């Protein structure tokens, strides 16, 4: 693995670096604290040693008589031996050293630094790396006749570590052992949590995941247990028309359709759930991830649905032709029978009635509906209704001029689905009335029938979940009514049902 190393080894090394750095900082602080304690303690002790020496009558007498300076050495040596000080020095008022453990210092000026001893005041400070106390020796006339300097050399760094009150070295050793053991346990735990993957493998896995998520033609949405979006790829963002800041937001705050929200949050379960997005038919599959939430995949079925609609249109056209052929065959049989019976006058009357009925319906539709596609749809549905024994009539108030191609397509979708739902609701016998009017910048489509209608409690649900008018009896049957609702809303219109009356409003101009 070259310089990358295993995850456990890297964690161990970094943990050791952190532990060693921390322990070194603790050791330095311990030594600094010990040094401060040393200066405070030894400063007081050296001051006491110097004061005791300066107060000795023999020292005062020897300093007062220059001929007796030789007698000062025993006093200094005794004080140094008894106190354990590094040195005790006695100097005259002229700063000249009279006695010192270092013979080379005798006769040399004593280094005073900031000392105030020659002004008659005791002083404690640091000189030459040692804690020093200077005490003046006062003669009988009240004058300073000399001074006593007692000093204790400060320990070095490692000596301070070894001699620190907290036993820092042993503490460092114990902490190091604990740190190593903790690092090994942590590395093992992290290894288990990463499924045994090494850092470079985790990096590669993340790169593969990003490439996969943004490269596939399916939408992927990941949700946490609180139904907040934790991940969404580009295709899902496009299919659901999600904002750029969708990650971290709750599904309820994204403004998606209620059906989509139910599937995403798991309130509706099952494979290949169908819902409507922004002008799209989507298939969703949700996979729960235990305590981590869920992942939902989305597929765009709009093209497939378009093909299905085209197939349905072909099927309806075939049914219409079959119905017309069946009706034409029955009429031919009737005419043939009348001819065989010699009822020629009845034949002429029968043919006139047929031609008159068909001509009246075509003339009525053509005179009121100028749009060719909508007029053709109504004429075709008439034959299909006649085969089932259902009467299809046009409201006398209907009136529609030629509209643009997009609106014509939407009207065919809305009107065709509404008439089909009415035919399914009636099955046989009864009547259907269609009203198509263009008023105040919108086209009003009303389809009513003689059936029982939709129960009030299902008036909204039939559109929301894609039920047909048979939802109360047979459950979900498709997306017909949901597509009608989406088409109307896309244009800025509306659709509603009141019993057996469906009313759709489609603005002539699409709302922006």
Beta strands, then each sheet from edge to edge (+ up, - down):
strand 1: 87-92
strand 2: 97-99
strand 3: 123-127
strand 4: 130-138
strand 5: 144-153
strand 6: 219-223
strand 7: 229-232
strand 8: 273-276
strand 9: 281-288
strand 10: 294-300
strand 11: 391-394
strand 12: 431-439
strand 13: 442-449
strand 14: 494-498
strand 15: 501-507
sheet 1: 2+ 1- 5+ 4- 3+
sheet 2: 7+ 6- 10+ 9- 8+
sheet 3: 11+ 12+ 13- 15+ 14-
end
